[in-house]
Amino acid sequence: MLERVLLFTLLASFLIAVLLSPIIIPFLRRLKFGQSIRDEGPKSHQKKSGTPTMGGVMIIIAIITTTIVMSTKFLHLSTELFLLLLVTFGFGLLGFLDDFIKVVMKRNLGLTSKQKLLGQLIISAIFYYVIVQAGYSTAVRIPATDISIDIGLLYLPLVIVMLVGASNAVNLTDGLDGLLAGTSAIAFGAFAVLAWNSNMIDVAIFCAAVVGAVLGFLVFNAHPAKVFMGDTGSLALGGAIAAVAILTKMEILLVIIGGVFVIETLSVIIQVISFKTTGKRVFKMSPLHHHYELSGWSEWRVVVTFWIVGMLFAVLGIYLEVWI
């Protein structure tokens, strides 16, 4: 029965995202909400200029609608689901404002880094306050062991680092057609399996809704993309996956299941440190997916390779949690 609920959730979310596309994509195009391509990016990306962005609205609507309907029908709107929807909507709203400034006000960098960080900190603080009031443990469990370490007040900075860090890491991964949609579907799919295995059915329903939504979006975001999710989608997905990891007490496992996001972020950090200290670049361009593009790989080859790597990380995460 539970397996059918998860499958139906995934299919319903997929259909909502797909059915929204003929409405939202032309609407974004009419409003001229087109993506601006930075001059310092790969030259091959210039042809993508003008492609409708802010398509993450489709993803968020599909996730929220499906989660609320399915949870009220088969379970109830629990504290966990409230928090997951709060983070998804909150980070999505922050990304929406960022996209709006970019495409409507023609400020290519969107919100300033301080404005974006302030918004992320406020949402993270609210999230932490609710889980503390709900009596959540501040212990962190080591994957593949029975060891848990209660870090007490240090759990607050951990929550902040996870939510802010994951949202930014996922945002960095959104650079090629279908790259983030595919890798996020894989990562949330892994967490859906783990949440279901831990009998956290409400969280599993949410993860299934995310998988369906991003797969529905991928139908129109695969190369050549007809729409981009923008920061509206990427910040929402990043915040959501960190919230899932926190609520399932799989904080450390997020680094493994979200391995592609971690690698992309590390490539940027390494590039910046190397250039500032030695004046030399380690990669032809960062994040890492651009390095492979400039090395002669086709965009589709880079995306599929990263999907495969993401799948390997997801399988490793499930193996460590379930079978060891």
Buried (B, 14 or more C-beta within 10 A) or exposed (E): EEEEBBEBBBBBBBBBBBEBBEEBBEBBBEEEBBBBBEEEBBEEBEEBEEBBBBBBBBBBBBBBBBBBBBBEEBEEEBBBBBBBBBBBBBBBBBBBBBBBBBBEEEBEEBBEEEBBEEBBEEBBBBBBEBBEEEEBEBBBBEBBEEEEEEEEEEBBEBBBEBBBBBBBBBBBBBBBBBBBBBBBBBBBBBBBBBBBEBEBBBBBBBBBBBBBBBBBBBBBBBEEBBBBBBBBBBBBBBBBBBBBBBBBBBBBBBBBBBBBBBBBBBBBEBBEEBEEEEEEBBBEBBBBBBBBBEEEBEBBEBBBEBBEBBBEBBEBBBEBBEEE
